[in-house]
Amino acid sequence: SPYHLQWSPTDAAHLALRSQNMAWIHDFSMGKEVFARPCRGGKNSIKWCPDGSKFALVSGVMHVDVCEQEPSSEGALQIANDNGQVRRSLQDDITQAVEPQSKRSKGRRQWSSKLPDTNTPIRPTTGTKTPIRKRTEDKPQHEKIIQAIDDKVDDITEQFKSMRLNFDKIQDRLEECCDDQYVFRKQQLWALHAQVREQRDKAAKEECMVGWPASATATQRTEFVKWCLKEADIDVSTCDISHSVKYQQLSPMTILTFRHPSLRIQMDKWFKEESINKKKTLNFYMDGQCTTDAIKLRPQVAVWDRIKGEPLKICLKAMDIANRTGQIKVNMDRVKPWWNHNAIYDDYYTFAWVYFSVRDVQAIVYLDQSIYKAVKDTWAEAAQALRTRIPTEPSSSSQSKGKGNSKGKGKAFDTTLGEYPFEFKFAEVKDWHYDRDVRAHQEQARDEDM
């Protein structure tokens, strides 16, 4: 709307301006508006008081506003409007009308002037600035970090040196233990070799006679042994006769100890020619009377050889049980043990082979795949039957042919071995010629040669 203006009657420094909605007083001496307030609409006019202390704003016919001029501390008039808000200047009102401010910029002007001038960010929700941290010197802090790292490295280095020293001591001690173990093992093997050789030398001079009747006395046994020695053309003075006593009773076995192994061989030769080849039993004579008790002679076996022969006996017993129950089909008359080879063969095939590891204290029983499962399942039963001296029933093949028990399967052990020194382990063999474990253990067995 058009402006209405009028100069102050007392001086030329103040000019009153009136628009349709606003009224101002401009002080030219200060160069700014010193009074501003909204007014009512309608036709506007301004009338100054003669002394210049007040002026009237006429709006239409019925409304007159009287305004007094009150100088402020800056020399300007400040008058409050109806809402209690103070308008600072015409320039501020023009800025607000032309270019409205956003809420964020408006809020920043309200409190930013009250805070110290810093570059710290403002927290949006609280309206406060982040506290300024005290600056520290970078170089001393860096030196402290380096010093702490150096101290930690020194501690770790000392710990590593201590651990390395302990490790060296443990390693030296371990090497000493390994050397001691190697020496002890060499001595143990040497002692075992010597013991086995001594046992075999002693067994080579001994002959066992079994089958004595329970009613035979030691004197009657001795007389019969002397008669056998005379028949074999052996001097009685070259042989010691021993009837071992067990629990105040005579042993069921008589041991003949010769002064030389050749005499024992001569005794075996006589028994083979007179009894085995002629298929004639050697009956016992008691007080000049012939009895039905058959006396048998067999060479003495060393304890080590009996230990190594026990798995073969158990295997033969297990094969016999499995054959009778129909688990396998093997002609047991053709199966025989080869004691020197620790194996069980027939005329053309290998059924089992045992490898003894003195170092690992194991007896690895290699079984052919045709009998592996059957022998493994009946192994415990066969071992119990042999150790408790349960007699073996005739095999089906022997009964069909009208023959007696096959060799080695109806015999009990000569002496009980107690707790067996080796632990049994079973292995299945598909091809004896190309099995790697069998070939490797065969080479080791040849090196040990026990």
Secondary structure, DSSP 8 states (H G I E B T S, - for coil): ---EEEE-SS-SSEEEEE-SSEEEEEETTTTEEEEEEE---SSEEEEE-TTSSEEEEEETTTEEEEEE--B-TTS-B----TTS-----HHHHHHHHHS---HHHHHHHHHGGGS------B-TTT--B--------HHHHHHHHHHHHHHHHHHHHHHHHHHHHHHHHHHHHHHHHHHHHHHHHHHHHHHHHHHHHHHHHHHTTEEEEE---TT--HHHHHHHHHHHHHHTT--GGGEEEEEEEETTEEEEEEEEEESSHHHHHHHHHHHIIIIITTT--EEEEETTEEEEEEEEEEE---HHHHHHHHHHHHHHHHHHHHHHTTS----TTT-EEEGGGTEEE-SS-EEEEEEEETTTTEEEEEEETTTHHHHHHHHHHHHHHHHTT------HHHHHHT----TTTS---SS---S-SSEEEEEEES-TTT-HHHHHHHHHHHHH--
